[in-house]
Amino acid sequence: MGTSLHVVDIVILCAFILFIVLWALKNRKNASAGDYFLAGKSMSWPVIGLSLFAVSISSSTLVGHAGEAFISGVVVHNYNWISVLVMVFFATFFLPFYLKNGIYTIPEYLERRFDGRSRTYFSFITILGNVFLDAAACLYTGAIVVQMIFPGANMLWIIVIMAVIAGSYTIVGGLSSAIKADMIQAVVLIVGAIALSICCIGEIGGWGDFIARFHDGPWLKMTRPLDDPTVPWLGMIVGIPILGFYFWGNNQVMVQRVLSARSIDHGRKGVLLTGLLTLACLYIIIMPGLVGRGLDMFGVELPREIVSGSELKQTWGIKTDSVYASLIIKYLPTGLIGILLAAMISALTSTLSATLNSVSTLFTMDFYSKWARNRDSKHLVRVGQITALAALVIAVAWAPLIAQFNSLVAYYQEIVSYLAPPIVGTFFVGLFWKRSNARGAFTGLIAGFVVGALIMTLKYGAGVTIPLHFLLLAPILLALSVTVNVAVSLSTSPPPAEKVEPNTWTRKYWTEESASYRGVPWYSNYRVLAALLVAACLVQYLFFF
């Protein structure tokens, strides 16, 4: 097992990427807006589940979580198992309203429940997040992987090439092309990640030696003290669920795949499949990253205690976002390296393709279609394609700047923790409290945004030290936004019944749904499967408590 890439691996890498592009183009759907933006609402649950997993794993999880495990152990998995609980909640309560209403975008729900102001605000924020967080992060992480393969390659040129690969089929083929590409990428990536995990555990001496090596200290513990820099225990309880719901329940990039489901049941089961695969990330992504800490992978002797990512970079010259790619090149055999690197790079582009489709859908359906009324479906598809191209160019320009952060997780999760809480709070209040009105929702959104923007300006612009961890700031921002929403709603007129009745949850929905599950075998019953997944989450957490 060498550290250089064999010609066989390079051939496999190039051939796989070419295959993905051709496969995606073959499965394009762009005859109408419904085909281009929602894949004709024809997707089954296995396709949805694999596509969701490929998109979610391709940026912060794949590269960022392996790097965070190298820094501080398995604590980063709290983002995963708690998100699985969030997925179940989202699929149970929110997903049916999204699919029944036939919406194209998540902000569209806010207009149906409140008014156009909330929809416009959320669409604008989501587009910014998609371009500067999701798309740029994908390009940056992909560039890191390629630089591990070809150390002399220029980062900007790598980013441009990756953008061309993803854009070649997404801009032309729409959501159907992206989802069908995701499906292949997810299967290959899962198989390759399992192989890498087995090789890494074997390299350190087996499972017993792995546990013994990291038994002392906090490495294998998911519950950490309140001053822990990665995930303080209180932040795990009150902060991660907010970020998780934003990612899985409000993020157009993710939810758009669920909106393509042929039915509510297919959408729900697709989410559950994603949840099951997300739990496996502890063993196939996070633990290999931790194994890297116990091996002489970078040729330097590291301290046995936890040190920050910035210290690893400044003192030892280790960029933790390169850990996973280093493991692949160093510990996998020839041939398998090419396969996993190919799947890894193409999976990174899957989030990029999903983001481009998300941005094009949001701009076209939430903005352009209102400005240019009575345009035919073909025209909307062309506008979506132009929008995706523009978003791609902006992301290419921004991606190299992400290197200034200590890790990808630090970049992504912290920024989201300032933007997400007001949005999450507005969706929850809107679905579960009938008295919330349009003025209250919009005022709450703006209040939360202003305070979050102020915190970011003080921290990154003025260099002011914020004494609270970002996971502890998130619930404060959510509480502020909800309080403003409630206060303004109660002091103004009640919302009209036509806004409330079809867009709020009542016990009636639960009762009617319960009746529909009578006589359904347990293995086909969504609620039984969801309960088993929740139990698996809790067992996994208690094992690494």
URCOR-V236803 format. One record per helix or strand of 2 or more residues. SS is the DSSP state (2 for helix, 1 for strand). FROM is the first residue (numbers start at 0). TO is the last residue. If there is no record, write none. Layout:
ss;from;to
SS;FROM;TO
SS;FROM;TO
//
This chain:
ss;from;to
2;6;25
2;32;40
2;44;71
2;73;99
2;106;112
2;115;148
2;154;202
2;206;213
2;232;237
2;239;249
2;251;258
2;263;293
2;308;315
2;319;330
2;335;370
2;376;403
2;407;431
2;437;460
2;469;489
2;496;502
2;506;515
2;521;523
2;525;542
//
